[in-house]
């Protein structure tokens, strides 16, 4: 059913119906005509032989009857006025019982044989002969059956030819569409504006390619306007947010400030920090989409960077009541990787904040730093317990997707982390096992 749902399958079905229908009609017409011709030829042969035998039958000087040919059965009856009919000759294989009165000169089938009846013209003594000649109808049946088989093979051959022509024409007709599909897949992975090839065919396929390219240009322009707006808005918001954060921090640490007011200011400062992270994510997102985010690679100790990131976020885990466990394998000789410190820190911070946001209440978050035995790559893995299965994990690295719509955030954390990880050479590895969600960033060790 899936084959017939496609354009190539529909072409195949169309050609099969057209060729099959035409061939079936032509074969039916040919079958009727050839069957009539075969039957007519056989009847003419039977009639000619019967006339020859009847011409050689005579009353003088004695009633004379010629012998039939090989494979023929003959019966001759003499008629005379005022006398009973006299059967002069009858072949032993002549059909019995006798055939009914047949129309003169019109062959018919009787008990598997073709039979014809002829009469001579009465002479001056009112005497005449009636002759029946029969021969087997099996050769005619065999010839008709062979004709039917050949026409059936012709029908099958036409269907096979239709399938071959449909496959060939479908391959040629769909070639521009396949080229467009391959290019569209590359467009999905390539940055910037990419155009589909426009075949110079002057048909609907060229019009489709032109229309899709116009749509791609409009989408690209719209995305550029959106990214430029996000970048400008985020850039403009960073300064007032930094000023607001510094002002709240200064007022919060005023000695004469009441404790209740200090708690309110602390809560407001947390909201300002969260808003600042969101602004940073939007700015980073716009720069990633524009392809204007270069890497500044340098040797980075992955274990030390992970420990520093965990220490920075540890107070948030404690205030949320979620234990945070860090395990660094001690048998790894060195954890030095070639990376961009700021962007790698962003990835680790986003993974930890994502675990903090989505882990079960009171559930621990585990951070592991180790080396893969199969590849030798160094990795940092953040694992947290989850309430229910997340389904298709590939959706988690889609921009603005949120597995829990009631959670805080804009759904950019894992998408940004995956984009930054791909800039370093490998995407994030996401896995769900035994009620735990695991996100891993992998980097090759720096060669000594």
C-alpha positions as CSV (number, residue, x, y, z in Angstrom):
1,X,0.0,0.0,0.0
2,X,2.9,2.4,0.7
3,X,4.2,1.8,-2.8
4,X,0.9,2.7,-4.4
5,X,0.7,5.8,-2.2
6,X,3.8,7.2,-3.9
7,X,4.0,9.0,-7.2
8,X,6.0,6.2,-8.7
9,X,3.5,3.6,-7.6
10,X,0.7,5.7,-9.0
11,X,2.5,5.8,-12.4
12,X,3.0,2.1,-12.3
13,X,-0.7,1.5,-11.5
14,X,-1.7,3.9,-14.3
15,X,0.5,2.3,-16.9
16,X,-0.6,-1.1,-15.8
17,X,-4.3,-0.2,-16.1
18,X,-3.8,1.6,-19.5
19,X,-1.6,-1.1,-21.0
20,X,-3.5,-3.9,-19.4
21,X,-6.9,-2.5,-20.5
22,X,-5.8,-1.8,-24.1
23,X,-4.1,-5.2,-24.4
24,X,-7.1,-7.0,-22.8
25,X,-9.5,-5.3,-25.3
26,X,-7.2,-6.0,-28.2
27,X,-6.6,-9.6,-27.1
28,X,-10.3,-10.2,-26.7
29,X,-11.0,-8.9,-30.2
30,X,-8.2,-10.9,-31.7
31,X,-9.3,-14.0,-29.8
32,X,-12.8,-13.7,-31.2
33,X,-11.6,-13.1,-34.8
34,X,-8.9,-15.8,-34.8
35,X,-11.3,-18.3,-33.1
36,X,-13.8,-17.6,-35.8
37,X,-11.2,-17.9,-38.5
38,X,-9.9,-21.2,-37.1
39,X,-13.5,-22.6,-36.9
40,X,-14.3,-21.3,-40.4
41,X,-11.1,-22.9,-41.8
42,X,-11.9,-26.2,-40.2
43,X,-15.5,-26.1,-41.5
44,X,-14.4,-25.3,-45.0
45,X,-12.0,-28.2,-44.9
46,X,-14.8,-30.5,-43.7
47,X,-17.2,-29.2,-46.3
48,X,-14.7,-29.5,-49.2
49,X,-13.9,-33.1,-48.3
50,X,-17.6,-33.9,-47.9
51,X,-18.4,-32.5,-51.3
52,X,-15.6,-34.5,-52.9
53,X,-16.9,-37.7,-51.4
54,X,-20.4,-36.9,-52.3
55,X,-19.4,-36.2,-55.9
56,X,-17.8,-39.6,-56.1
57,X,-20.9,-41.4,-54.8
58,X,-23.2,-42.8,-57.5
59,X,-26.0,-45.3,-58.2
60,X,-24.8,-46.6,-61.6
61,X,-24.1,-49.3,-62.4
62,X,-24.3,-50.2,-58.7
63,X,-24.4,-47.9,-55.6
64,X,-20.8,-46.8,-55.1
65,X,-19.4,-45.1,-52.0
66,X,-15.8,-43.8,-51.7
67,X,-13.8,-44.4,-48.5
68,X,-13.3,-41.5,-46.1
69,X,-9.8,-40.1,-45.4
70,X,-7.7,-40.8,-42.4
71,X,-9.3,-39.6,-39.2
72,X,-12.7,-39.1,-40.9
73,X,-16.0,-40.9,-40.3
74,X,-18.5,-41.3,-43.0
75,X,-22.2,-42.3,-43.2
76,X,-24.1,-42.5,-46.6
77,X,-27.8,-43.2,-47.0
78,X,-29.5,-43.8,-50.3
79,X,-33.1,-42.6,-50.9
80,X,-35.5,-43.8,-53.6
81,X,-39.1,-42.9,-54.2
82,X,-41.4,-45.5,-52.9
83,X,-38.6,-47.5,-51.2
84,X,-37.2,-47.4,-47.6
85,X,-34.0,-45.6,-47.0
86,X,-30.9,-47.8,-47.3
87,X,-27.7,-47.1,-45.3
88,X,-24.9,-47.9,-47.8
89,X,-21.9,-47.1,-45.5
90,X,-21.2,-46.2,-41.9
91,X,-17.7,-45.9,-40.3
92,X,-17.4,-47.8,-37.1
93,X,-16.3,-44.6,-35.3
94,X,-19.2,-42.6,-36.6
95,X,-20.9,-40.8,-33.6
96,X,-23.6,-42.8,-32.0
97,X,-26.4,-42.2,-31.5
98,X,-26.9,-40.6,-34.8
99,X,-26.7,-36.8,-34.8
100,X,-30.1,-35.0,-35.2
101,X,-31.2,-33.6,-38.5
102,X,-28.5,-31.1,-39.3
103,X,-29.0,-28.1,-41.6
104,X,-27.6,-28.9,-45.0
105,X,-24.1,-27.6,-45.5
106,X,-23.7,-26.2,-41.9
107,X,-21.2,-28.0,-39.8
108,X,-22.0,-28.5,-36.2
109,X,-20.4,-30.2,-33.1
110,X,-21.8,-33.5,-32.0
111,X,-20.2,-35.6,-29.2
112,X,-16.8,-33.9,-29.6
113,X,-16.7,-34.1,-33.4
114,X,-17.5,-31.8,-36.2
115,X,-20.2,-33.1,-38.4
116,X,-21.7,-31.9,-41.7
117,X,-24.6,-33.2,-43.8
118,X,-24.9,-32.9,-47.6
119,X,-27.4,-34.3,-50.2
120,X,-27.2,-34.9,-53.9
121,X,-29.8,-33.6,-56.4
122,X,-32.5,-36.2,-57.2
123,X,-32.0,-37.9,-60.5
124,X,-34.7,-38.7,-63.1
125,X,-35.7,-41.7,-61.0
126,X,-36.1,-39.6,-58.0
127,X,-33.0,-41.1,-56.3
128,X,-30.5,-39.2,-54.2
129,X,-27.9,-39.6,-51.4
130,X,-27.5,-38.1,-48.0
131,X,-23.9,-38.0,-46.7
132,X,-22.6,-37.3,-43.2
133,X,-18.9,-36.6,-42.7
134,X,-17.3,-36.1,-39.3
135,X,-13.9,-35.6,-38.0
136,X,-12.5,-35.0,-34.5
137,X,-12.9,-31.5,-33.0
138,X,-9.8,-32.0,-30.8
139,X,-7.4,-30.2,-33.2
140,X,-9.6,-27.2,-33.2
141,X,-9.9,-27.2,-29.4
142,X,-6.1,-27.5,-29.1
143,X,-5.6,-24.6,-31.5
144,X,-8.0,-22.4,-29.7
145,X,-6.4,-23.3,-26.3
146,X,-3.0,-22.5,-27.7
147,X,-4.3,-19.2,-29.0
148,X,-5.7,-18.4,-25.6
149,X,-2.4,-19.2,-23.9
150,X,-0.5,-17.0,-26.3
151,X,-2.8,-14.1,-25.8
152,X,-2.5,-14.5,-22.0
153,X,1.3,-14.4,-22.3
154,X,0.9,-11.3,-24.5
155,X,-1.2,-9.7,-21.8
156,X,1.4,-10.6,-19.1
157,X,4.2,-9.3,-21.3
158,X,2.3,-6.0,-21.8
159,X,1.9,-5.6,-18.1
160,X,5.6,-6.3,-17.6
161,X,6.4,-3.8,-20.3
162,X,4.1,-1.3,-18.6
163,X,5.9,-1.8,-15.3
164,X,9.3,-1.3,-16.9
165,X,8.1,1.8,-18.7
166,X,6.5,3.2,-15.6
167,X,9.7,2.6,-13.6
168,X,11.8,4.2,-16.3
169,X,9.5,7.2,-16.8
170,X,9.0,7.6,-13.1
171,X,12.7,7.5,-12.5
172,X,13.3,10.2,-15.1
173,X,10.3,12.3,-14.2
174,X,11.1,12.2,-10.5
175,X,14.8,12.9,-10.9
176,X,14.4,16.7,-10.4
177,X,12.2,16.1,-7.3
178,X,14.8,13.7,-5.9
179,X,17.5,16.3,-6.5
180,X,15.4,18.9,-4.8
181,X,14.9,16.5,-1.8
182,X,18.6,15.9,-1.4
183,X,19.3,19.6,-1.6
184,X,16.6,20.3,0.9
185,X,18.2,17.8,3.4
186,X,21.5,19.7,3.0
187,X,19.7,23.0,3.5
188,X,18.3,21.7,6.8
189,X,21.9,21.1,8.0
190,X,23.6,24.1,6.3
191,X,23.6,27.6,7.7
192,X,22.6,30.7,5.8
193,X,20.3,30.9,2.8
194,X,20.4,27.9,0.4
195,X,18.4,27.6,-2.8
196,X,16.9,24.5,-4.4
197,X,18.1,23.7,-7.9
198,X,15.6,24.9,-10.5
199,X,15.5,22.4,-13.5
200,X,15.1,24.0,-16.9
201,X,12.2,21.8,-17.8
202,X,9.6,24.5,-18.3
203,X,7.0,22.4,-16.5
204,X,5.3,22.2,-13.1
205,X,8.5,20.9,-11.4
206,X,10.4,24.0,-12.4
207,X,7.5,26.1,-11.1
208,X,7.5,24.2,-7.9
209,X,11.2,24.7,-7.4
210,X,10.9,28.5,-8.1
211,X,8.0,28.8,-5.7
212,X,9.9,26.9,-2.9
213,X,12.9,29.1,-3.4
214,X,10.8,32.2,-3.1
215,X,9.3,30.7,0.1
216,X,12.8,29.9,1.4
217,X,13.9,33.5,0.8
218,X,11.0,34.9,2.6
219,X,11.5,32.5,5.5
220,X,15.2,33.4,5.6
221,X,14.5,37.1,5.6
222,X,11.9,36.6,8.4
223,X,14.3,34.5,10.5
224,X,17.0,37.2,10.0
225,X,14.6,39.9,11.1
226,X,13.7,37.8,14.2
227,X,17.3,37.1,15.0
228,X,18.3,40.7,14.6
229,X,15.5,41.8,16.8
230,X,16.4,39.2,19.5
231,X,20.0,40.2,19.3
232,X,19.3,43.9,19.6
233,X,16.7,43.4,22.4
234,X,19.0,41.2,24.3
235,X,21.9,43.5,23.9
236,X,19.9,46.5,25.1
237,X,18.5,44.6,28.1
238,X,21.9,43.4,29.4
239,X,23.0,46.9,30.6
240,X,19.9,47.8,32.6
241,X,19.7,44.3,34.0
242,X,23.3,44.5,35.1
243,X,22.6,47.9,36.7
244,X,19.5,46.6,38.4
245,X,21.4,43.5,39.7
246,X,24.2,45.7,41.1
247,X,21.8,48.1,42.7
248,X,19.8,45.3,44.4
249,X,23.0,43.6,45.6
250,X,24.2,46.9,47.1
251,X,20.9,47.7,48.9
252,X,20.5,44.1,50.1
253,X,23.8,44.3,52.0
254,X,23.0,47.5,53.8
255,X,23.5,46.8,57.5
256,X,20.4,48.8,58.7
257,X,18.0,47.0,56.3
258,X,15.4,44.8,58.1
259,X,15.7,41.1,57.6
260,X,12.3,40.8,55.9
261,X,13.3,43.5,53.3
262,X,16.6,41.7,52.7
263,X,14.7,38.4,51.9
264,X,12.4,40.3,49.5
265,X,15.5,41.9,47.8
266,X,17.2,38.4,47.6
267,X,14.1,37.0,45.8
268,X,14.1,39.9,43.4
269,X,17.8,39.5,42.8
270,X,17.1,35.8,41.9
271,X,14.5,36.9,39.4
272,X,16.9,39.4,37.9
273,X,19.6,36.7,37.6
274,X,17.0,34.4,35.9
275,X,16.0,37.2,33.5
276,X,19.7,37.9,32.8
277,X,20.3,34.2,31.9
278,X,17.3,34.3,29.6
279,X,18.6,37.4,27.9
280,X,22.0,35.8,27.5
281,X,20.4,32.7,26.0
282,X,18.5,34.8,23.5
283,X,21.6,36.7,22.5
284,X,23.5,33.4,22.2
285,X,20.7,31.9,20.2
286,X,20.6,34.8,17.7
287,X,24.4,34.6,17.2
288,X,24.3,30.9,16.7
289,X,21.5,31.2,14.0
290,X,23.5,33.9,12.3
291,X,26.7,31.8,12.3
292,X,28.5,34.6,14.1
293,X,29.7,32.7,17.1
294,X,33.4,31.8,16.6
295,X,35.2,29.4,18.9
296,X,38.3,30.5,20.9
297,X,40.0,27.1,21.4
298,X,42.6,26.6,24.1
299,X,43.7,23.8,26.4
300,X,41.1,23.4,29.1
301,X,41.2,21.0,32.1
302,X,37.7,19.4,31.9
303,X,37.7,18.1,35.4
304,X,38.6,21.5,37.0
305,X,36.1,23.3,34.8
306,X,33.4,20.9,35.9
307,X,34.2,21.3,39.6
308,X,34.1,25.1,39.3
309,X,30.8,25.0,37.5
310,X,29.3,22.6,40.1
311,X,30.6,24.8,43.0
312,X,29.0,27.9,41.4
313,X,25.6,26.2,41.1
314,X,25.8,24.3,44.4
315,X,23.9,27.0,46.4
316,X,21.0,26.7,44.0
317,X,20.8,23.0,44.5
318,X,20.9,23.3,48.3
319,X,18.2,26.0,48.3
320,X,16.0,23.7,46.2
321,X,16.7,20.7,48.5
322,X,18.3,18.6,45.8
323,X,21.5,16.7,46.5
324,X,24.3,17.2,44.0
325,X,26.9,14.5,43.7
326,X,30.1,14.9,41.7
327,X,32.3,11.9,40.8
328,X,35.6,12.3,38.9
329,X,37.4,9.2,37.8
330,X,40.9,9.1,39.2
331,X,42.4,6.6,36.8
332,X,42.3,9.0,33.9
333,X,45.8,10.4,33.2
334,X,44.7,13.8,32.1
335,X,41.5,15.7,31.5
336,X,42.8,18.3,29.1
337,X,40.7,19.1,26.1
338,X,40.8,21.7,23.3
339,X,37.7,23.9,23.9
340,X,36.3,27.3,24.3
341,X,36.1,27.9,28.0
342,X,33.2,30.3,28.0
343,X,31.0,28.2,25.7
344,X,31.9,24.9,27.5
345,X,31.0,26.5,30.8
346,X,27.7,27.5,29.3
347,X,27.0,24.0,28.2
348,X,27.8,22.5,31.6
349,X,25.8,25.2,33.4
350,X,22.8,24.6,31.1
351,X,23.0,20.8,31.8
352,X,23.1,21.3,35.5
353,X,20.3,23.9,35.5
354,X,18.2,21.6,33.3
355,X,18.7,18.8,35.8
356,X,17.9,21.1,38.7
357,X,14.7,22.2,37.0
358,X,13.4,18.8,35.9
359,X,14.6,16.4,38.6
360,X,12.1,14.9,41.0
361,X,11.6,16.8,44.3
362,X,14.3,15.7,46.6
363,X,15.9,13.6,43.9
364,X,19.7,13.7,43.6
365,X,21.6,14.9,40.6
366,X,24.7,13.0,39.6
367,X,27.6,14.5,37.7
368,X,30.3,12.1,36.3
369,X,33.6,13.0,34.7
370,X,35.3,10.1,33.0
371,X,36.8,8.6,29.8
372,X,35.0,6.4,27.4
373,X,36.7,3.0,27.1
374,X,35.6,2.4,23.4
375,X,36.7,5.8,21.9
376,X,39.0,7.3,24.5
377,X,37.0,10.5,24.5
378,X,36.6,12.5,27.8
379,X,33.1,13.2,28.9
380,X,30.9,14.9,31.5
381,X,27.5,13.3,32.2
382,X,24.7,14.9,34.2
383,X,21.9,12.5,35.3
384,X,18.7,13.2,37.1
385,X,15.6,11.1,38.0
386,X,12.5,11.8,36.0
387,X,8.8,11.3,36.7
388,X,7.8,9.6,33.4
389,X,9.2,8.7,30.0
390,X,10.2,11.7,27.9
391,X,9.5,9.8,24.6
392,X,11.4,11.0,21.6
393,X,14.6,12.5,23.1
394,X,15.6,14.2,19.8
395,X,12.8,16.8,20.5
396,X,14.7,18.0,23.6
397,X,17.4,19.6,21.4
398,X,14.8,21.5,19.4
399,X,14.7,25.2,20.0
400,X,11.9,26.4,22.4
401,X,10.7,22.8,23.1
402,X,9.8,22.2,26.7
403,X,9.1,18.7,28.0
404,X,7.2,20.3,31.0
405,X,5.3,23.3,29.8
406,X,4.8,24.4,33.5
407,X,8.6,24.6,34.2
408,X,10.6,27.8,34.1
409,X,12.7,28.7,31.1
410,X,12.2,29.3,27.4
411,X,13.2,25.8,26.2
412,X,16.6,27.0,24.9
413,X,18.9,25.3,27.3
414,X,19.4,21.9,25.7
415,X,19.2,23.3,22.2
416,X,22.0,25.8,23.0
417,X,24.0,23.2,24.7
418,X,23.7,20.8,21.7
419,X,24.6,23.6,19.2
420,X,27.7,24.5,21.3
421,X,28.6,20.9,21.6
422,X,28.3,20.4,17.8
423,X,30.6,23.4,17.4
424,X,33.2,21.5,19.4
425,X,32.8,18.4,17.2
426,X,30.1,16.2,18.7
427,X,26.5,16.7,19.6
428,X,25.1,15.9,23.0
429,X,24.3,12.3,23.8
430,X,20.9,12.0,25.5
431,X,19.7,8.8,27.1
432,X,16.8,7.6,29.2
433,X,17.4,4.4,31.3
434,X,15.7,3.0,34.4
435,X,13.9,6.3,35.3
436,X,17.0,8.4,34.8
437,X,17.7,11.0,32.2
438,X,21.3,11.4,31.2
439,X,22.9,14.1,29.1
440,X,26.6,13.7,28.1
441,X,29.0,16.1,26.4
442,X,32.1,14.4,24.8
443,X,35.4,15.8,23.7
444,X,38.5,14.2,22.4
445,X,41.6,14.5,24.7
446,X,44.2,16.9,23.8
447,X,47.2,15.1,22.2
448,X,50.4,15.6,24.1
